[in-house]
Amino acid sequence: MRQTLNSRPIGFIAEFMINNKMGISPDFTFYFPKKNRNIKTSWYEVNGNFNYYFVTEINFHLYGLAGLNVTNARSKNTNNGDVYFSNSELGLNLGFGFNFAAANKVMPFSQIKYVVSDYDHASIIFGVKVRVN
Amino acid sequence: MILLTVAVATVSNAQTPIRIGGHLGYASDIEQPAHWVYCRIYDQQ
């Protein structure tokens, strides 16, 4: 039996550039819980990605990403607090991303990826990266 | 405190960019493992 659902993630990201083409990008993402009757399910994921920049124009970056994903899912009964299960799975991230206004200290970005694991899903995120050095 | 000092020193001395940020988004078709589905079925009985 296969069932899927959709959710909205919010998270923090960092990017440590190794040189002007490659970077390491850890990321923590939390998903807003879903409630079905009295069962509330929530997830978070921890990612460690390797980014390779294919395009590094002054105002635009395009990069591909690959890395590891650990997703934890937890399901509990909201009536009595019983935890049905809490489970972590290791997965693989594959995707690509864009940085805009790349010459600025504050840089909007977007990233699209697919996670291959027991918690397969596709996600798109929008956010801002700030250069700190 | 030591770790924080090391982290600040590392960031300030780094020759390549270090960026931090936040994001929002949308995730579709998150697959639910079988035991998750069974939990729901069990609960609804």
Backbone of each chain as nested JSON, in Angstrom:
{
  "chains": [
    {"id": "A", "residues": [
      {"number": 1, "name": "MET", "atoms": {"N": [0.85, -1.198, 0.0], "CA": [0.0, 0.0, 0.0], "C": [0.887, 1.251, 0.0]}},
      {"number": 2, "name": "ARG", "atoms": {"N": [0.601, 2.166, -0.909], "CA": [1.422, 3.366, -1.003], "C": [0.524, 4.59, -0.858]}},
      {"number": 3, "name": "GLN", "atoms": {"N": [0.861, 5.425, 0.083], "CA": [0.127, 6.673, 0.227], "C": [1.13, 7.807, 0.301]}},
      {"number": 4, "name": "THR", "atoms": {"N": [0.734, 8.947, -0.224], "CA": [1.613, 10.1, -0.174], "C": [0.841, 11.309, 0.344]}},
      {"number": 5, "name": "LEU", "atoms": {"N": [1.569, 12.308, 0.761], "CA": [0.935, 13.56, 1.148], "C": [1.886, 14.706, 0.848]}},
      {"number": 6, "name": "ASN", "atoms": {"N": [1.348, 15.91, 0.909], "CA": [2.135, 17.108, 0.629], "C": [2.32, 17.91, 1.909]}},
      {"number": 7, "name": "SER", "atoms": {"N": [3.406, 18.662, 1.991], "CA": [3.622, 19.465, 3.183], "C": [4.499, 20.664, 2.844]}},
      {"number": 8, "name": "ARG", "atoms": {"N": [4.596, 21.573, 3.82], "CA": [5.382, 22.795, 3.605], "C": [6.594, 22.806, 4.523]}},
      {"number": 9, "name": "PRO", "atoms": {"N": [7.767, 22.897, 3.944], "CA": [8.978, 22.912, 4.754], "C": [9.467, 24.322, 5.076]}},
      {"number": 10, "name": "ILE", "atoms": {"N": [10.181, 24.441, 6.19], "CA": [10.87, 25.682, 6.558], "C": [12.229, 25.263, 7.107]}},
      {"number": 11, "name": "GLY", "atoms": {"N": [13.277, 26.011, 6.805], "CA": [14.567, 25.518, 7.262], "C": [15.692, 26.527, 7.23]}},
      {"number": 12, "name": "PHE", "atoms": {"N": [16.855, 26.037, 7.643], "CA": [18.089, 26.813, 7.652], "C": [19.088, 26.143, 6.716]}},
      {"number": 13, "name": "ILE", "atoms": {"N": [19.888, 26.948, 6.065], "CA": [20.871, 26.403, 5.138], "C": [22.195, 27.153, 5.304]}},
      {"number": 14, "name": "ALA", "atoms": {"N": [23.279, 26.462, 5.054], "CA": [24.598, 27.102, 5.037], "C": [25.33, 26.61, 3.8]}},
      {"number": 15, "name": "GLU", "atoms": {"N": [26.319, 27.362, 3.396], "CA": [27.103, 26.947, 2.227], "C": [28.552, 27.369, 2.428]}},
      {"number": 16, "name": "PHE", "atoms": {"N": [29.43, 26.396, 2.439], "CA": [30.867, 26.648, 2.608], "C": [31.529, 26.369, 1.265]}},
      {"number": 17, "name": "MET", "atoms": {"N": [31.942, 27.435, 0.596], "CA": [32.549, 27.251, -0.72], "C": [33.982, 26.736, -0.563]}},
      {"number": 18, "name": "ILE", "atoms": {"N": [34.312, 25.701, -1.329], "CA": [35.667, 25.146, -1.327], "C": [36.532, 25.946, -2.293]}},
      {"number": 19, "name": "ASN", "atoms": {"N": [35.965, 26.247, -3.442], "CA": [36.581, 27.151, -4.419], "C": [35.434, 27.83, -5.161]}},
      {"number": 20, "name": "ASN", "atoms": {"N": [35.67, 28.431, -6.313], "CA": [34.565, 29.158, -6.964], "C": [33.595, 28.247, -7.709]}},
      {"number": 21, "name": "LYS", "atoms": {"N": [33.86, 26.936, -7.714], "CA": [32.973, 25.997, -8.41], "C": [32.278, 24.993, -7.478]}},
      {"number": 22, "name": "MET", "atoms": {"N": [32.852, 24.767, -6.294], "CA": [32.347, 23.697, -5.448], "C": [32.082, 24.19, -4.031]}},
      {"number": 23, "name": "GLY", "atoms": {"N": [31.029, 23.652, -3.438], "CA": [30.708, 24.027, -2.071], "C": [30.044, 22.882, -1.321]}},
      {"number": 24, "name": "ILE", "atoms": {"N": [30.136, 22.948, 0.005], "CA": [29.471, 21.988, 0.883], "C": [28.312, 22.717, 1.551]}},
      {"number": 25, "name": "SER", "atoms": {"N": [27.131, 22.107, 1.515], "CA": [25.949, 22.814, 1.992], "C": [25.123, 21.958, 2.951]}},
      {"number": 26, "name": "PRO", "atoms": {"N": [25.311, 22.163, 4.266], "CA": [24.425, 21.506, 5.237], "C": [23.099, 22.242, 5.326]}},
      {"number": 27, "name": "ASP", "atoms": {"N": [22.067, 21.53, 5.693], "CA": [20.718, 22.097, 5.657], "C": [19.841, 21.355, 6.658]}},
      {"number": 28, "name": "PHE", "atoms": {"N": [19.071, 22.103, 7.432], "CA": [18.082, 21.493, 8.328], "C": [16.702, 21.975, 7.904]}},
      {"number": 29, "name": "THR", "atoms": {"N": [15.793, 21.051, 7.712], "CA": [14.442, 21.396, 7.255], "C": [13.406, 20.756, 8.162]}},
      {"number": 30, "name": "PHE", "atoms": {"N": [12.45, 21.561, 8.571], "CA": [11.338, 21.083, 9.394], "C": [10.055, 21.201, 8.583]}},
      {"number": 31, "name": "TYR", "atoms": {"N": [9.222, 20.182, 8.656], "CA": [7.949, 20.206, 7.934], "C": [6.807, 20.484, 8.892]}},
      {"number": 32, "name": "PHE", "atoms": {"N": [5.924, 21.362, 8.47], "CA": [4.756, 21.635, 9.303], "C": [3.947, 20.347, 9.436]}},
      {"number": 33, "name": "PRO", "atoms": {"N": [3.521, 20.006, 10.672], "CA": [2.836, 18.725, 10.899], "C": [1.511, 18.632, 10.156]}},
      {"number": 34, "name": "LYS", "atoms": {"N": [1.143, 17.394, 9.879], "CA": [-0.147, 17.106, 9.27], "C": [-0.997, 16.363, 10.296]}},
      {"number": 35, "name": "LYS", "atoms": {"N": [-2.281, 16.696, 10.335], "CA": [-3.164, 16.019, 11.277], "C": [-4.277, 15.322, 10.506]}},
      {"number": 36, "name": "ASN", "atoms": {"N": [-4.484, 14.054, 10.802], "CA": [-5.559, 13.283, 10.197], "C": [-6.331, 12.657, 11.351]}},
      {"number": 37, "name": "ARG", "atoms": {"N": [-7.517, 13.158, 11.579], "CA": [-8.284, 12.762, 12.771], "C": [-7.42, 13.04, 14.0]}},
      {"number": 38, "name": "ASN", "atoms": {"N": [-7.132, 12.055, 14.794], "CA": [-6.36, 12.32, 16.01], "C": [-4.897, 11.888, 15.877]}},
      {"number": 39, "name": "ILE", "atoms": {"N": [-4.434, 11.716, 14.641], "CA": [-3.038, 11.344, 14.439], "C": [-2.277, 12.525, 13.849]}},
      {"number": 40, "name": "LYS", "atoms": {"N": [-1.276, 12.967, 14.563], "CA": [-0.453, 14.064, 14.052], "C": [0.9, 13.505, 13.624]}},
      {"number": 41, "name": "THR", "atoms": {"N": [1.283, 13.823, 12.396], "CA": [2.566, 13.35, 11.884], "C": [3.459, 14.546, 11.59]}},
      {"number": 42, "name": "SER", "atoms": {"N": [4.71, 14.422, 11.949], "CA": [5.651, 15.512, 11.695], "C": [6.973, 14.923, 11.218]}},
      {"number": 43, "name": "TRP", "atoms": {"N": [7.733, 15.737, 10.517], "CA": [9.005, 15.303, 9.958], "C": [10.038, 16.386, 10.145]}},
      {"number": 44, "name": "TYR", "atoms": {"N": [11.276, 15.986, 10.144], "CA": [12.36, 16.93, 9.887], "C": [13.417, 16.186, 9.093]}},
      {"number": 45, "name": "GLU", "atoms": {"N": [14.241, 16.937, 8.401], "CA": [15.315, 16.287, 7.656], "C": [16.613, 17.067, 7.824]}},
      {"number": 46, "name": "VAL", "atoms": {"N": [17.713, 16.335, 7.825], "CA": [19.049, 16.905, 7.874], "C": [19.749, 16.498, 6.587]}},
      {"number": 47, "name": "ASN", "atoms": {"N": [20.304, 17.484, 5.903], "CA": [20.94, 17.221, 4.606], "C": [22.401, 17.666, 4.611]}},
      {"number": 48, "name": "GLY", "atoms": {"N": [23.21, 16.937, 3.909], "CA": [24.583, 17.35, 3.647], "C": [24.817, 17.227, 2.155]}},
      {"number": 49, "name": "ASN", "atoms": {"N": [24.877, 18.366, 1.465], "CA": [24.961, 18.331, 0.005], "C": [26.294, 18.857, -0.506]}},
      {"number": 50, "name": "PHE", "atoms": {"N": [26.68, 18.323, -1.644], "CA": [27.811, 18.841, -2.399], "C": [27.249, 19.616, -3.575]}},
      {"number": 51, "name": "ASN", "atoms": {"N": [27.601, 20.895, -3.66], "CA": [27.109, 21.735, -4.769], "C": [28.223, 21.95, -5.782]}},
      {"number": 52, "name": "TYR", "atoms": {"N": [27.892, 21.754, -7.042], "CA": [28.843, 22.058, -8.11], "C": [28.233, 23.133, -9.001]}},
      {"number": 53, "name": "TYR", "atoms": {"N": [28.964, 24.243, -9.157], "CA": [28.438, 25.379, -9.912], "C": [28.784, 25.25, -11.392]}},
      {"number": 54, "name": "PHE", "atoms": {"N": [27.745, 25.135, -12.21], "CA": [27.932, 25.058, -13.656], "C": [28.008, 26.447, -14.281]}},
      {"number": 55, "name": "VAL", "atoms": {"N": [27.249, 27.378, -13.723], "CA": [27.23, 28.751, -14.234], "C": [27.505, 29.699, -13.085]}},
      {"number": 56, "name": "THR", "atoms": {"N": [28.504, 30.573, -13.242], "CA": [28.818, 31.558, -12.202], "C": [28.934, 32.943, -12.839]}},
      {"number": 57, "name": "GLU", "atoms": {"N": [27.802, 33.436, -13.314], "CA": [27.757, 34.797, -13.836], "C": [27.682, 35.775, -12.661]}},
      {"number": 58, "name": "ILE", "atoms": {"N": [27.881, 37.059, -12.943], "CA": [27.885, 38.056, -11.864], "C": [26.557, 38.069, -11.115]}},
      {"number": 59, "name": "ASN", "atoms": {"N": [25.466, 37.968, -11.838], "CA": [24.166, 38.079, -11.185], "C": [23.38, 36.778, -11.139]}},
      {"number": 60, "name": "PHE", "atoms": {"N": [23.988, 35.689, -11.518], "CA": [23.23, 34.449, -11.608], "C": [24.156, 33.243, -11.444]}},
      {"number": 61, "name": "HIS", "atoms": {"N": [23.762, 32.337, -10.58], "CA": [24.484, 31.074, -10.422], "C": [23.527, 29.918, -10.686]}},
      {"number": 62, "name": "LEU", "atoms": {"N": [24.044, 28.886, -11.322], "CA": [23.3, 27.636, -11.472], "C": [24.187, 26.518, -10.952]}},
      {"number": 63, "name": "TYR", "atoms": {"N": [23.633, 25.705, -10.039], "CA": [24.437, 24.612, -9.497], "C": [23.63, 23.319, -9.439]}},
      {"number": 64, "name": "GLY", "atoms": {"N": [24.349, 22.23, -9.521], "CA": [23.754, 20.927, -9.294], "C": [24.11, 20.469, -7.9]}},
      {"number": 65, "name": "LEU", "atoms": {"N": [23.292, 19.65, -7.313], "CA": [23.577, 19.188, -5.948], "C": [23.346, 17.687, -5.838]}},
      {"number": 66, "name": "ALA", "atoms": {"N": [24.16, 17.088, -4.978], "CA": [23.981, 15.684, -4.626], "C": [24.446, 15.525, -3.199]}},
      {"number": 67, "name": "GLY", "atoms": {"N": [23.784, 14.672, -2.445], "CA": [24.199, 14.512, -1.055], "C": [23.328, 13.535, -0.296]}},
      {"number": 68, "name": "LEU", "atoms": {"N": [23.574, 13.521, 0.991], "CA": [22.863, 12.59, 1.865], "C": [21.736, 13.302, 2.596]}},
      {"number": 69, "name": "ASN", "atoms": {"N": [20.703, 12.532, 2.857], "CA": [19.519, 13.041, 3.536], "C": [19.164, 12.072, 4.656]}},
      {"number": 70, "name": "VAL", "atoms": {"N": [18.899, 12.61, 5.832], "CA": [18.332, 11.8, 6.914], "C": [16.987, 12.423, 7.271]}},
      {"number": 71, "name": "THR", "atoms": {"N": [15.933, 11.654, 7.089], "CA": [14.592, 12.134, 7.411], "C": [14.066, 11.387, 8.62]}},
      {"number": 72, "name": "ASN", "atoms": {"N": [13.553, 12.129, 9.583], "CA": [12.905, 11.526, 10.741], "C": [11.42, 11.845, 10.665]}},
      {"number": 73, "name": "ALA", "atoms": {"N": [10.608, 10.824, 10.815], "CA": [9.156, 11.004, 10.86], "C": [8.65, 10.508, 12.209]}},
      {"number": 74, "name": "ARG", "atoms": {"N": [7.639, 11.191, 12.71], "CA": [7.112, 10.854, 14.02], "C": [5.599, 10.98, 13.948]}},
      {"number": 75, "name": "SER", "atoms": {"N": [4.912, 9.991, 14.466], "CA": [3.458, 9.994, 14.421], "C": [2.927, 9.751, 15.825]}},
      {"number": 76, "name": "LYS", "atoms": {"N": [2.033, 10.609, 16.283], "CA": [1.513, 10.431, 17.641], "C": [0.013, 10.665, 17.706]}},
      {"number": 77, "name": "ASN", "atoms": {"N": [-0.579, 10.071, 18.72], "CA": [-1.994, 10.231, 18.989], "C": [-2.176, 11.493, 19.831]}},
      {"number": 78, "name": "THR", "atoms": {"N": [-2.924, 12.447, 19.299], "CA": [-3.059, 13.716, 20.016], "C": [-4.007, 13.62, 21.21]}},
      {"number": 79, "name": "ASN", "atoms": {"N": [-4.793, 12.559, 21.272], "CA": [-5.713, 12.405, 22.404], "C": [-4.999, 11.958, 23.677]}},
      {"number": 80, "name": "ASN", "atoms": {"N": [-4.123, 10.972, 23.513], "CA": [-3.475, 10.444, 24.721], "C": [-1.952, 10.601, 24.703]}},
      {"number": 81, "name": "GLY", "atoms": {"N": [-1.403, 11.18, 23.641], "CA": [0.037, 11.416, 23.597], "C": [0.866, 10.213, 23.204]}},
      {"number": 82, "name": "ASP", "atoms": {"N": [0.219, 9.08, 22.94], "CA": [0.968, 7.884, 22.54], "C": [1.714, 8.129, 21.236]}},
      {"number": 83, "name": "VAL", "atoms": {"N": [2.978, 7.755, 21.207], "CA": [3.762, 7.852, 19.975], "C": [3.648, 6.522, 19.237]}},
      {"number": 84, "name": "TYR", "atoms": {"N": [3.036, 6.546, 18.053], "CA": [2.9, 5.32, 17.268], "C": [4.262, 4.863, 16.762]}},
      {"number": 85, "name": "PHE", "atoms": {"N": [5.02, 5.808, 16.255], "CA": [6.38, 5.458, 15.854], "C": [7.186, 6.723, 15.648]}},
      {"number": 86, "name": "SER", "atoms": {"N": [8.489, 6.555, 15.73], "CA": [9.433, 7.607, 15.381], "C": [10.551, 6.913, 14.633]}},
      {"number": 87, "name": "ASN", "atoms": {"N": [10.779, 7.317, 13.41], "CA": [11.637, 6.519, 12.537], "C": [12.518, 7.424, 11.675]}},
      {"number": 88, "name": "SER", "atoms": {"N": [13.787, 7.055, 11.542], "CA": [14.707, 7.798, 10.686], "C": [15.147, 6.931, 9.52]}},
      {"number": 89, "name": "GLU", "atoms": {"N": [15.272, 7.539, 8.362], "CA": [15.736, 6.827, 7.165], "C": [16.807, 7.644, 6.454]}},
      {"number": 90, "name": "LEU", "atoms": {"N": [17.776, 6.941, 5.92], "CA": [18.839, 7.569, 5.152], "C": [18.434, 7.623, 3.683]}},
      {"number": 91, "name": "GLY", "atoms": {"N": [18.712, 8.725, 3.038], "CA": [18.35, 8.852, 1.631], "C": [19.393, 9.624, 0.845]}},
      {"number": 92, "name": "LEU", "atoms": {"N": [19.086, 9.796, -0.444], "CA": [19.999, 10.469, -1.367], "C": [19.3, 11.687, -1.971]}},
      {"number": 93, "name": "ASN", "atoms": {"N": [19.97, 12.83, -1.927], "CA": [19.441, 14.048, -2.555], "C": [20.015, 14.216, -3.956]}},
      {"number": 94, "name": "LEU", "atoms": {"N": [19.163, 14.586, -4.892], "CA": [19.608, 14.962, -6.233], "C": [18.809, 16.183, -6.664]}},
      {"number": 95, "name": "GLY", "atoms": {"N": [19.481, 17.199, -7.185], "CA": [18.728, 18.373, -7.599], "C": [19.606, 19.461, -8.16]}},
      {"number": 96, "name": "PHE", "atoms": {"N": [19.034, 20.639, -8.254], "CA": [19.776, 21.781, -8.751], "C": [19.213, 23.055, -8.135]}},
      {"number": 97, "name": "GLY", "atoms": {"N": [19.983, 24.129, -8.235], "CA": [19.538, 25.375, -7.616], "C": [20.042, 26.587, -8.371]}},
      {"number": 98, "name": "PHE", "atoms": {"N": [19.463, 27.722, -8.017], "CA": [19.811, 29.003, -8.627], "C": [20.095, 30.012, -7.523]}},
      {"number": 99, "name": "ASN", "atoms": {"N": [21.111, 30.809, -7.691], "CA": [21.335, 31.987, -6.859], "C": [21.107, 33.205, -7.736]}},
      {"number": 100, "name": "PHE", "atoms": {"N": [20.406, 34.184, -7.18], "CA": [20.144, 35.414, -7.931], "C": [20.874, 36.572, -7.265]}},
      {"number": 101, "name": "ALA", "atoms": {"N": [21.13, 37.618, -8.02], "CA": [21.887, 38.772, -7.504], "C": [23.148, 38.265, -6.809]}},
      {"number": 102, "name": "ALA", "atoms": {"N": [23.864, 37.392, -7.507], "CA": [24.923, 36.623, -6.881], "C": [26.109, 37.463, -6.416]}},
      {"number": 103, "name": "ALA", "atoms": {"N": [26.25, 38.674, -6.937], "CA": [27.367, 39.514, -6.516], "C": [27.091, 40.21, -5.193]}},
      {"number": 104, "name": "ASN", "atoms": {"N": [25.841, 40.192, -4.751], "CA": [25.477, 40.911, -3.531], "C": [25.742, 40.059, -2.29]}},
      {"number": 105, "name": "LYS", "atoms": {"N": [25.807, 40.739, -1.158], "CA": [25.982, 40.029, 0.118], "C": [24.724, 39.227, 0.459]}},
      {"number": 106, "name": "VAL", "atoms": {"N": [23.561, 39.792, 0.132], "CA": [22.289, 39.098, 0.343], "C": [21.825, 38.543, -0.998]}},
      {"number": 107, "name": "MET", "atoms": {"N": [21.612, 37.237, -1.032], "CA": [21.426, 36.553, -2.312], "C": [20.181, 35.659, -2.267]}},
      {"number": 108, "name": "PRO", "atoms": {"N": [19.101, 36.02, -2.938], "CA": [17.954, 35.115, -3.03], "C": [18.336, 33.829, -3.781]}},
      {"number": 109, "name": "PHE", "atoms": {"N": [17.704, 32.741, -3.399], "CA": [18.008, 31.49, -4.097], "C": [16.767, 30.618, -4.172]}},
      {"number": 110, "name": "SER", "atoms": {"N": [16.835, 29.654, -5.062], "CA": [15.784, 28.653, -5.184], "C": [16.456, 27.31, -5.442]}},
      {"number": 111, "name": "GLN", "atoms": {"N": [15.87, 26.262, -4.909], "CA": [16.482, 24.94, -5.05], "C": [15.381, 23.9, -5.254]}},
      {"number": 112, "name": "ILE", "atoms": {"N": [15.612, 23.02, -6.189], "CA": [14.662, 21.95, -6.481], "C": [15.394, 20.628, -6.317]}},
      {"number": 113, "name": "LYS", "atoms": {"N": [14.802, 19.696, -5.573], "CA": [15.505, 18.418, -5.387], "C": [14.519, 17.277, -5.246]}},
      {"number": 114, "name": "TYR", "atoms": {"N": [15.056, 16.085, -5.457], "CA": [14.289, 14.865, -5.218], "C": [15.051, 14.022, -4.206]}},
      {"number": 115, "name": "VAL", "atoms": {"N": [14.335, 13.522, -3.219], "CA": [14.955, 12.682, -2.195], "C": [14.573, 11.228, -2.47]}},
      {"number": 116, "name": "VAL", "atoms": {"N": [15.592, 10.405, -2.626], "CA": [15.364, 8.974, -2.827], "C": [15.583, 8.289, -1.487]}},
      {"number": 117, "name": "SER", "atoms": {"N": [14.502, 7.829, -0.866], "CA": [14.599, 7.135, 0.421], "C": [13.251, 6.488, 0.699]}},
      {"number": 118, "name": "ASP", "atoms": {"N": [13.065, 5.959, 1.908], "CA": [11.743, 5.45, 2.269], "C": [10.725, 6.577, 2.371]}},
      {"number": 119, "name": "TYR", "atoms": {"N": [11.22, 7.811, 2.467], "CA": [10.337, 8.98, 2.457], "C": [10.557, 9.77, 1.16]}},
      {"number": 120, "name": "ASP", "atoms": {"N": [10.457, 9.075, 0.056], "CA": [10.621, 9.729, -1.255], "C": [9.789, 10.993, -1.344]}},
      {"number": 121, "name": "HIS", "atoms": {"N": [10.378, 12.054, -1.851], "CA": [9.573, 13.233, -2.167], "C": [10.376, 14.204, -3.019]}},
      {"number": 122, "name": "ALA", "atoms": {"N": [9.644, 15.101, -3.664], "CA": [10.253, 16.201, -4.399], "C": [9.962, 17.475, -3.623]}},
      {"number": 123, "name": "SER", "atoms": {"N": [10.898, 18.415, -3.659], "CA": [10.623, 19.681, -2.964], "C": [11.221, 20.84, -3.74]}},
      {"number": 124, "name": "ILE", "atoms": {"N": [10.586, 21.987, -3.547], "CA": [11.119, 23.239, -4.081], "C": [11.163, 24.23, -2.931]}},
      {"number": 125, "name": "ILE", "atoms": {"N": [12.277, 24.913, -2.792], "CA": [12.405, 25.884, -1.705], "C": [12.859, 27.227, -2.277]}},
      {"number": 126, "name": "PHE", "atoms": {"N": [12.47, 28.281, -1.584], "CA": [12.877, 29.64, -1.921], "C": [13.421, 30.267, -0.646]}},
      {"number": 127, "name": "GLY", "atoms": {"N": [14.503, 31.002, -0.769], "CA": [15.045, 31.61, 0.436], "C": [16.099, 32.644, 0.134]}},
      {"number": 128, "name": "VAL", "atoms": {"N": [16.835, 32.973, 1.159], "CA": [17.881, 33.985, 1.051], "C": [19.136, 33.457, 1.726]}},
      {"number": 129, "name": "LYS", "atoms": {"N": [20.271, 33.612, 1.062], "CA": [21.567, 33.312, 1.663], "C": [22.298, 34.637, 1.885]}},
      {"number": 130, "name": "VAL", "atoms": {"N": [22.992, 34.734, 3.007], "CA": [23.747, 35.94, 3.319], "C": [25.211, 35.562, 3.491]}},
      {"number": 131, "name": "ARG", "atoms": {"N": [26.064, 36.254, 2.785], "CA": [27.499, 35.991, 2.936], "C": [27.974, 36.564, 4.263]}},
      {"number": 132, "name": "VAL", "atoms": {"N": [28.687, 35.751, 5.058], "CA": [29.065, 36.184, 6.412], "C": [30.563, 36.461, 6.549]}},
      {"number": 133, "name": "ASN", "atoms": {"N": [31.321, 36.369, 5.476], "CA": [32.754, 36.688, 5.599], "C": [33.213, 37.572, 4.442]}}
    ]},
    {"id": "B", "residues": [
      {"number": 1, "name": "MET", "atoms": {"N": [32.223, 27.739, 24.234], "CA": [32.88, 29.032, 24.02], "C": [34.098, 28.866, 23.101]}},
      {"number": 2, "name": "ILE", "atoms": {"N": [34.842, 27.782, 23.368], "CA": [36.021, 27.495, 22.538], "C": [35.588, 27.221, 21.105]}},
      {"number": 3, "name": "LEU", "atoms": {"N": [34.521, 26.4, 20.981], "CA": [34.019, 26.076, 19.641], "C": [33.539, 27.325, 18.912]}},
      {"number": 4, "name": "LEU", "atoms": {"N": [32.863, 28.211, 19.662], "CA": [32.37, 29.45, 19.056], "C": [33.537, 30.309, 18.569]}},
      {"number": 5, "name": "THR", "atoms": {"N": [34.578, 30.387, 19.386], "CA": [35.766, 31.169, 19.017], "C": [36.421, 30.599, 17.764]}},
      {"number": 6, "name": "VAL", "atoms": {"N": [36.534, 29.267, 17.743], "CA": [37.13, 28.603, 16.579], "C": [36.273, 28.854, 15.338]}},
      {"number": 7, "name": "ALA", "atoms": {"N": [34.939, 28.775, 15.516], "CA": [34.031, 28.986, 14.383], "C": [34.157, 30.407, 13.84]}},
      {"number": 8, "name": "VAL", "atoms": {"N": [34.184, 31.395, 14.743], "CA": [34.304, 32.794, 14.317], "C": [35.639, 33.019, 13.61]}},
      {"number": 9, "name": "ALA", "atoms": {"N": [36.703, 32.446, 14.178], "CA": [38.029, 32.599, 13.573], "C": [38.079, 31.961, 12.193]}},
      {"number": 10, "name": "THR", "atoms": {"N": [37.455, 30.794, 12.084], "CA": [37.437, 30.089, 10.798], "C": [36.701, 30.897, 9.74]}},
      {"number": 11, "name": "VAL", "atoms": {"N": [35.531, 31.419, 10.134], "CA": [34.727, 32.199, 9.189], "C": [35.455, 33.465, 8.766]}},
      {"number": 12, "name": "SER", "atoms": {"N": [36.04, 34.163, 9.744], "CA": [36.661, 35.446, 9.418], "C": [37.932, 35.278, 8.595]}},
      {"number": 13, "name": "ASN", "atoms": {"N": [38.577, 34.095, 8.704], "CA": [39.814, 33.862, 7.955], "C": [39.595, 33.138, 6.63]}},
      {"number": 14, "name": "ALA", "atoms": {"N": [38.375, 32.682, 6.394], "CA": [38.123, 31.899, 5.195], "C": [38.343, 32.751, 3.941]}},
      {"number": 15, "name": "GLN", "atoms": {"N": [38.976, 32.141, 2.948], "CA": [39.255, 32.846, 1.699], "C": [38.108, 32.717, 0.706]}},
      {"number": 16, "name": "THR", "atoms": {"N": [37.27, 31.732, 0.921], "CA": [36.139, 31.505, 0.022], "C": [34.836, 31.85, 0.744]}},
      {"number": 17, "name": "PRO", "atoms": {"N": [33.783, 32.166, 0.004], "CA": [32.538, 32.613, 0.648], "C": [31.914, 31.565, 1.569]}},
      {"number": 18, "name": "ILE", "atoms": {"N": [31.411, 32.047, 2.682], "CA": [30.573, 31.237, 3.568], "C": [29.231, 31.958, 3.652]}},
      {"number": 19, "name": "ARG", "atoms": {"N": [28.162, 31.216, 3.392], "CA": [26.838, 31.83, 3.378], "C": [25.913, 31.062, 4.307]}},
      {"number": 20, "name": "ILE", "atoms": {"N": [25.041, 31.791, 4.977], "CA": [23.994, 31.148, 5.769], "C": [22.66, 31.748, 5.347]}},
      {"number": 21, "name": "GLY", "atoms": {"N": [21.593, 31.008, 5.573], "CA": [20.309, 31.535, 5.144], "C": [19.147, 30.715, 5.652]}},
      {"number": 22, "name": "GLY", "atoms": {"N": [17.979, 31.111, 5.192], "CA": [16.748, 30.422, 5.555], "C": [15.897, 30.215, 4.323]}},
      {"number": 23, "name": "HIS", "atoms": {"N": [14.943, 29.295, 4.442], "CA": [14.109, 29.017, 3.274], "C": [12.723, 28.526, 3.66]}},
      {"number": 24, "name": "LEU", "atoms": {"N": [11.8, 28.707, 2.735], "CA": [10.442, 28.178, 2.806], "C": [10.199, 27.41, 1.52]}},
      {"number": 25, "name": "GLY", "atoms": {"N": [9.183, 26.554, 1.507], "CA": [8.948, 25.858, 0.259], "C": [7.74, 24.975, 0.261]}},
      {"number": 26, "name": "TYR", "atoms": {"N": [7.802, 23.979, -0.628], "CA": [6.695, 23.058, -0.804], "C": [7.26, 21.685, -1.154]}},
      {"number": 27, "name": "ALA", "atoms": {"N": [6.762, 20.665, -0.501], "CA": [7.197, 19.296, -0.785], "C": [5.989, 18.482, -1.21]}},
      {"number": 28, "name": "SER", "atoms": {"N": [6.139, 17.763, -2.298], "CA": [5.0, 17.01, -2.815], "C": [5.234, 15.515, -2.736]}},
      {"number": 29, "name": "ASP", "atoms": {"N": [4.144, 14.811, -2.567], "CA": [4.153, 13.34, -2.637], "C": [5.17, 12.708, -1.704]}},
      {"number": 30, "name": "ILE", "atoms": {"N": [5.168, 13.15, -0.463], "CA": [6.042, 12.5, 0.515], "C": [5.5, 11.101, 0.756]}},
      {"number": 31, "name": "GLU", "atoms": {"N": [6.321, 10.129, 0.453], "CA": [5.849, 8.752, 0.561], "C": [5.78, 8.328, 2.015]}},
      {"number": 32, "name": "GLN", "atoms": {"N": [4.678, 7.694, 2.365], "CA": [4.511, 7.212, 3.727], "C": [4.843, 5.731, 3.777]}},
      {"number": 33, "name": "PRO", "atoms": {"N": [5.759, 5.34, 4.633], "CA": [6.09, 3.921, 4.748], "C": [4.882, 3.107, 5.209]}},
      {"number": 34, "name": "ALA", "atoms": {"N": [4.924, 1.833, 4.922], "CA": [3.778, 0.969, 5.192], "C": [3.349, 1.008, 6.651]}},
      {"number": 35, "name": "HIS", "atoms": {"N": [4.318, 1.015, 7.583], "CA": [3.919, 0.954, 8.996], "C": [3.16, 2.206, 9.418]}},
      {"number": 36, "name": "TRP", "atoms": {"N": [3.449, 3.311, 8.756], "CA": [2.73, 4.561, 9.027], "C": [1.252, 4.392, 8.634]}},
      {"number": 37, "name": "VAL", "atoms": {"N": [1.046, 3.874, 7.435], "CA": [-0.317, 3.677, 6.938], "C": [-1.064, 2.707, 7.834]}},
      {"number": 38, "name": "TYR", "atoms": {"N": [-0.39, 1.647, 8.245], "CA": [-1.045, 0.661, 9.108], "C": [-1.457, 1.294, 10.434]}},
      {"number": 39, "name": "CYS", "atoms": {"N": [-0.634, 2.202, 10.949], "CA": [-0.98, 2.894, 12.189], "C": [-2.311, 3.616, 12.037]}},
      {"number": 40, "name": "ARG", "atoms": {"N": [-2.485, 4.257, 10.898], "CA": [-3.714, 5.019, 10.672], "C": [-4.916, 4.092, 10.559]}},
      {"number": 41, "name": "ILE", "atoms": {"N": [-4.725, 3.001, 9.832], "CA": [-5.824, 2.06, 9.67], "C": [-6.206, 1.481, 11.029]}},
      {"number": 42, "name": "TYR", "atoms": {"N": [-5.192, 1.119, 11.811], "CA": [-5.427, 0.55, 13.135], "C": [-6.193, 1.546, 13.993]}},
      {"number": 43, "name": "ASP", "atoms": {"N": [-5.807, 2.811, 13.915], "CA": [-6.427, 3.83, 14.747], "C": [-7.889, 4.062, 14.368]}},
      {"number": 44, "name": "GLN", "atoms": {"N": [-8.196, 3.869, 13.088], "CA": [-9.551, 4.159, 12.637], "C": [-10.51, 2.998, 12.872]}},
      {"number": 45, "name": "GLN", "atoms": {"N": [-9.983, 1.86, 13.296], "CA": [-10.86, 0.71, 13.538], "C": [-11.558, 0.844, 14.898]}}
    ]}
  ]
}
